[in-house]
Amino acid sequence: MAAKSSAFQKMHLDEIAERARLFRRLAQTKEYAKKRIIQNLRWEFDSSPTSALEKKVDEIVNRVYSA
């Protein structure tokens, strides 16, 4: 079960990075990217808590924008 959980989390972390890269290519600010990604997570997981993923958004977006 832990392997499925890890794969599931990795998939979502990769998706956050891909969204950040998209916002960067669209010349959006880091703040805008963070806000939109968090909004998307909250919408996607409407009935589930997303705090674990949300905690990673700043780190991932900062890494993408500094590359």
C-alpha positions in Angstrom: 0.0 0.0 0.0 2.9 2.4 0.8 4.2 2.0 -2.8 0.9 3.1 -4.2 0.8 6.1 -1.9 4.3 7.1 -2.9 3.6 6.8 -6.5 0.4 8.8 -6.1 2.2 11.5 -4.2 5.1 11.6 -6.8 2.5 11.9 -9.6 1.0 15.0 -7.9 4.3 16.5 -7.2 5.3 16.1 -10.8 2.1 17.7 -11.9 2.7 20.7 -9.6 6.1 21.1 -11.2 4.6 20.9 -14.7 2.0 23.5 -13.9 4.7 25.7 -12.5 6.8 25.3 -15.7 3.7 26.2 -17.7 3.0 29.4 -15.7 6.7 30.3 -16.1 6.5 29.9 -19.9 3.4 32.1 -19.9 5.5 34.8 -18.1 3.3 34.7 -15.0 4.8 35.7 -11.6 5.8 33.1 -9.0 3.1 34.4 -6.7 0.4 34.0 -9.4 1.7 30.4 -10.1 1.6 29.5 -6.4 -1.9 30.9 -6.0 -3.3 29.1 -9.1 -1.7 25.8 -8.3 -3.1 25.8 -4.7 -6.5 26.8 -6.1 -6.3 23.9 -8.6 -5.4 21.4 -5.8 -8.2 22.6 -3.6 -10.7 22.2 -6.5 -9.3 18.8 -7.6 -9.4 17.4 -4.0 -12.6 19.2 -2.9 -13.6 16.5 -0.4 -10.0 15.6 0.7 -7.4 17.6 2.6 -4.6 18.9 0.4 -2.3 20.4 3.1 0.5 17.9 2.5 0.6 18.8 -1.2 0.1 22.5 -0.5 3.2 22.6 1.7 5.3 21.5 -1.3 4.0 24.2 -3.7 6.3 27.0 -2.5 9.4 24.8 -2.7 8.5 23.4 -6.2 7.5 26.7 -7.7 10.6 28.4 -6.3 12.8 25.6 -7.8 11.1 25.9 -11.2 11.4 29.7 -11.4 15.0 29.7 -10.3 16.1 27.2 -13.0 
